Amino acid sequence: MTIQELMERAGMKESGLALAFLKDAFHLIQSNSIEDTKTVKYNIIDGERDYLIPQDMVSIDSVSVYDTSDQKYKKIRRLNTQPPTTEDTDPE
């Protein structure tokens, strides 16, 4: 489809404005798309809190846990606040 056909369908008469709209649309699509994603799976170990993540990772898109009773992955929601933590002062 040419720019002329797009302009006719949209009822626009100014080609400069149509080009600006198209460039903005392309930039919006590019900024909203995720380019390079990887899926990394770990087995959860009882008592283990921290897990290594790949060094080349930029951000985490989502975290899911496999629910064996439903046999499907369930997403874990992101916390809006810091979780409450307490210091254990009892040595036993």
C-alpha positions as CSV (number, residue, x, y, z in Angstrom):
1,M,0.0,0.0,0.0
2,T,1.4,3.4,-0.9
3,I,1.3,6.6,1.1
4,Q,-1.1,8.0,-1.5
5,E,-3.6,5.2,-0.9
6,L,-3.3,5.6,2.9
7,M,-4.0,9.4,2.5
8,E,-7.0,8.7,0.4
9,R,-8.4,6.2,2.9
10,A,-7.8,8.6,5.8
11,G,-9.1,11.6,3.9
12,M,-5.9,13.5,4.3
13,K,-4.6,16.1,1.8
14,E,-1.2,17.0,3.3
15,S,1.5,14.5,2.5
16,G,3.9,16.0,5.0
17,L,1.4,15.4,7.8
18,A,0.7,11.8,6.6
19,L,4.4,11.0,6.6
20,A,4.8,12.5,10.1
21,F,1.9,10.3,11.4
22,L,3.5,7.2,9.7
23,K,6.9,7.9,11.2
24,D,5.4,8.3,14.7
25,A,3.4,5.1,14.3
26,F,6.6,3.2,13.3
27,H,8.5,4.6,16.2
28,L,5.7,3.7,18.6
29,I,5.6,0.1,17.3
30,Q,9.4,-0.2,17.6
31,S,9.5,1.1,21.1
32,N,6.7,-1.2,22.3
33,S,8.1,-4.4,20.8
34,I,10.3,-6.7,22.8
35,E,13.3,-7.6,20.6
36,D,15.4,-10.4,22.2
37,T,13.7,-12.5,24.9
38,K,14.9,-15.7,26.6
39,T,13.2,-18.1,28.8
40,V,15.2,-19.4,31.7
41,K,13.9,-22.2,33.9
42,Y,15.1,-23.1,37.4
43,N,14.0,-25.8,39.8
44,I,12.9,-24.3,43.1
45,I,15.0,-25.7,46.0
46,D,13.5,-25.7,49.5
47,G,15.1,-23.1,51.7
48,E,16.8,-21.4,48.8
49,R,15.9,-17.7,48.4
50,D,18.4,-16.4,45.8
51,Y,18.9,-17.7,42.3
52,L,21.5,-16.8,39.7
53,I,20.2,-14.9,36.6
54,P,22.0,-14.5,33.3
55,Q,24.6,-11.8,33.2
56,D,23.4,-10.4,29.8
57,M,19.9,-9.9,31.1
58,V,18.5,-6.3,31.0
59,S,15.1,-6.7,32.6
60,I,12.7,-9.4,33.9
61,D,9.5,-9.6,31.9
62,S,7.6,-12.0,34.2
63,V,8.1,-14.8,36.7
64,S,6.0,-17.9,36.7
65,V,5.9,-20.9,38.9
66,Y,4.7,-24.4,37.8
67,D,1.7,-25.5,39.9
68,T,1.8,-29.3,40.0
69,S,-1.8,-29.6,41.2
70,D,-3.1,-27.7,38.1
71,Q,-0.2,-28.7,35.9
72,K,0.3,-25.2,34.5
73,Y,2.5,-22.2,35.0
74,K,1.1,-19.3,37.1
75,K,2.5,-15.8,37.0
76,I,3.7,-14.2,40.2
77,R,2.6,-10.6,40.5
78,R,5.1,-7.9,41.1
79,L,5.2,-6.3,44.5
80,N,4.3,-2.6,44.7
81,T,6.1,-2.2,48.0
82,Q,9.0,-3.7,49.8
83,P,8.1,-6.9,51.6
84,P,8.3,-6.7,55.4
85,T,11.4,-8.2,56.8
86,T,12.5,-8.9,60.4
87,E,15.8,-9.7,61.8
88,D,16.1,-13.0,63.6
89,T,18.0,-12.3,66.8
90,D,17.4,-15.7,68.4
91,P,20.3,-18.0,67.6
92,E,18.2,-21.1,67.9
